[in-house]
Amino acid sequence: MVSGSYDGPIFVFRGDGKGGFLAPQKIAGKDGKDLVLDNAVSISLADWNKDGKPDIFAGTISGPVYYIENNGNMKVGEPVRLSCDGKELSALDGGPAAVDWDNDGTLDMFLGEDDGALRYMKGVPGAIPSFKDLHVVLNQLPQVTDQENMLAKVVKTRPTLRPKPFIGDWNGDGKPDLLVGDFCLLPGPPPQLTPAQAKERDDLAKQQASLNTELEKLTKQLERDAAKKMGYADAKSVPPGKQEAFQLELATLQGADANYNRLLESITEVFTKKLPFEPPVDYHGFVWLFLKK
């Protein structure tokens, strides 16, 4: 079994022959260091070059989607950013699944995204994977402030946030079927608030929104500063092999920035004050099955 991770490394779990697994091993890049593309790496295994070894297709939290050739014996090629219709693919918190869906001998790909979108693209034969004919399987969910109530309305009809596709022959008919896991926030019953409490909640919500906007701007500035210290124009220019060093540099700058830490403390304080006025939130993950006709 091979798995991505939130922290970034990709792990290999070898079977022990007894129904369990041995201790995990991290995949290393050509420099011998742990291969870290980004945070929240989600992977799919499929043999693109038909050499009998499963290659890696990887989605990341910041958007880029990569192909990593399996060279055997825990050695891999340099990560290559994937494209569709001549444009680099980007899917926040992306989840790829590579499969020869149309049975033409070339791998195609499904790709889930943070906002609920799920896309399908047809593979183009070649030494390096590329794709064409992007098709929307599931539209992105509406971007609303009252997200939990919106999700409660659609959760019975489709996958919701962070869809992660997986391919398997569920019904044994010889055709690949599509399974999609998701993440969903559902609201519990709202608390009964007095007019004074409702006003306090609304005031806190405005403070929270303002602080979040300020933190987002500062984070982008610190990302640019970290990239420039490493000799790159901006965060998007940092190559996959340098992502771990970039994250460490960014964490150092964030830890030393008094304004950044003040904002984090203020956001935590406001969130804690606002929490008693909000409906409780239940966290769910569902798996959806789409049988291929």
Order of alpha helices (4+ residues) and beta strands (2+ residues): beta-beta-beta-beta-beta-beta-beta-beta-beta-beta-beta-beta-beta-beta-beta-alpha-beta-beta-alpha-alpha-alpha-beta-beta
